[in-house]
Amino acid sequence: MSFAILWLPDSAAQYAKIRDDALAGQLPEGKGKSNKAQGLFKQVHKCIQQLSDSPRHPGLQTHEYHGMPHLFDENQKVFEAYAQNRTPGAYRVFWCYGPGRNQITIIAITPHP
């Protein structure tokens, strides 16, 4: 089942900043390795794609997050998915189901504290 990805204004801004940082350091096609900003964008973008395809994808290591309330229904859960793993300040994507059927709302994209 595929899910539509919706964005809160803050999460859309966070994603745009990560993307813009990656584009700012971009080298001409085929010239050298990716820099850290480009690598981060690739990982975050892949995480969002996997959430859309299957929120239970094993690579996401999705689990419930208790630090914030659900946006649309206080009886529902907020989840955390790994965009990065085993790196200092690894980025996480916080999300919830809703508001509609087959929709996921991205709440935040932040480095792990």
N, C-alpha and C positions, 0 to 999 in steps of 0.2 A: 504494500500500500504506500502510495506517495503522499506526502504532506505538503501543503502550501506553507511557505515561510512568511511570517509577518514580523515587522520590526517595530519596537518602541522607538521614539525619536532619539533617545540617548544611545541605544544599541546600534541604530543605523549610523549615528555620528561616530561611534567607536569603530565600526567596521570601515567606514569611509576613511577615517584617519589611518588605520592600518594599511588600507589599500593605497592611499595617497603617499604614505611613507615608502611603500614598496615601489611605486611608480617613479618617485623622485630619485631613487638610487639605481634605476634600471640602466643596464649597459646595452649597447647595440646587440641585435640578434646574434647569438652564438659567440659572444665575446666574454669569456670568463664565467666564474661561478656566481651563483646568487648570493646576495648579501643577507644579513640577518633579517632586515625588514621584509625582503622578498620571501625568505623562508617562512617567516611568521605568517605572512599573508596567505601563502600556499596552504599552510597547516590550518589556519582558521577557515579559509574558503572550503577546504576539503571536509572539515568538521561540519560546516553548515550543509554541504551537499549530502553527507552521510545522514545527518538528522532528517533531511527531507526524504531520503530514500527509506531509512529504517532507524528510528530513534533507539532501537535496541542493538544496533551494530556493536559487536564486541570491542572494536577498536576505540569506540567513544567512551567506554567505561562509564556509561550513564548511571547515575544514582541520585536518589532523592537528596535535596538540599533543604535544610531546616531553617536557614537564616533569613528567609524572606517569605512574605505571604503570596499566595496565588493571586494573580491580577483580576481574574474573572469569577472565581468561586473559592471561597475560603476553605471549603472541604476538599479541594483538589491539591495536588502536590506540585512543587517547583523542582526542577531537575538541574543537575550539573553534568556537563559533558566535557571530556578532555580534548582540547585542540592540540595540546602538547603534553608530553610526559617525560619524567626524569630530566628535567632541566630547571635551574633556578628561576623562580617567577613564572612557571609554566602557565600558559593562558588557558582559561576555562570559559565555556559558553553556558550561561544560565538561561533556561527556557521553561516554558510550560505549554500544555495543550490548550488550544482554544484561541479565540473565543468561539469559533465554529467547529463543526465536524471536519476532521482531516486537516486541521490547521495547527501550526506550532508558532508561538510567539517568542521571539528572541528578546530576553529581558536585558542581558548585559554580556559583554565580552571583556573580561578583565584578567590581569595576571593573578595567579594564586597567591594569597597572602603568606 
